Amino acid sequence: MVVILAGGGDENSSKKVDSFFLSLVKGEKQVLYLPIAMSQKEHSYTDCLLWISSVFKGYDFRITMWVEIKNKSWKEINSFDAISN
């Protein structure tokens, strides 16, 4: 398992880490997106999903967003090929 921790930022400042992430996630993959570190006062969850979708536009994987993991099982989490925050 590979863990990549990113501190956020705009599309340009995260380009290197995004490229590395994309090099690991190839083909028809399922990516779990957890925007739970983002303040809802600054950006709605919908805004977050639109942002990550634009960053990874054109890549062949599906992004699923969860805003809470409290009631999720390990089996559900483990069904994804990658997790992004």
C-alpha positions in Angstrom: 0.0 0.0 0.0 1.2 3.5 -0.9 0.1 6.5 1.2 0.4 10.0 -0.3 -0.2 12.9 2.0 -0.9 16.2 0.3 -1.6 19.6 1.9 -4.0 20.8 -0.7 -3.5 23.9 -2.6 -4.5 25.0 -6.1 -4.2 23.0 -9.3 -0.7 24.2 -10.0 0.8 23.8 -6.6 -0.4 20.2 -6.3 0.6 19.2 -9.9 3.6 17.1 -8.9 1.8 15.1 -6.3 -1.3 14.7 -8.5 0.9 13.4 -11.4 2.5 10.9 -9.0 -0.9 9.8 -7.8 -2.1 9.4 -11.4 0.9 7.3 -12.2 -0.2 4.8 -9.5 -3.9 4.8 -10.5 -4.1 3.5 -14.1 -6.9 2.0 -16.1 -10.6 1.7 -15.1 -10.2 2.3 -11.4 -12.5 3.5 -8.6 -11.2 6.4 -6.5 -12.8 7.2 -3.1 -12.7 11.0 -2.5 -13.0 12.2 1.1 -13.2 16.0 1.2 -13.7 16.0 5.0 -10.7 18.2 5.8 -12.2 21.1 3.8 -14.2 23.7 5.7 -17.8 23.8 4.4 -17.7 27.5 5.1 -15.1 28.0 2.3 -16.2 25.3 -0.2 -19.3 23.1 -0.3 -18.8 19.3 -0.9 -20.3 19.8 -4.3 -17.6 22.4 -5.0 -14.9 20.0 -3.8 -16.3 17.2 -6.1 -16.3 19.6 -9.1 -12.7 20.6 -8.3 -11.3 17.1 -8.1 -13.2 16.1 -11.2 -11.6 18.9 -13.1 -8.1 18.1 -11.8 -8.4 14.5 -13.0 -10.5 15.2 -16.1 -9.7 12.9 -19.0 -8.5 10.0 -16.8 -10.2 6.7 -16.9 -11.4 6.2 -13.4 -14.6 6.9 -11.5 -14.6 9.2 -8.5 -17.0 8.4 -5.6 -17.3 11.0 -2.8 -18.1 10.2 0.8 -18.5 13.0 3.3 -18.5 10.6 6.3 -16.8 7.3 7.0 -18.3 6.7 10.4 -20.7 3.9 9.3 -18.6 2.5 6.5 -17.1 -1.0 6.7 -13.6 -2.0 5.8 -15.0 -4.1 3.0 -16.7 -1.0 1.5 -13.5 1.1 1.9 -11.3 -1.7 0.6 -13.4 -2.0 -2.6 -11.7 1.2 -4.0 -8.4 1.2 -5.8 -7.3 4.5 -4.3 -8.4 7.1 -1.8 -8.0 10.8 -2.2 -8.7 13.6 0.2 
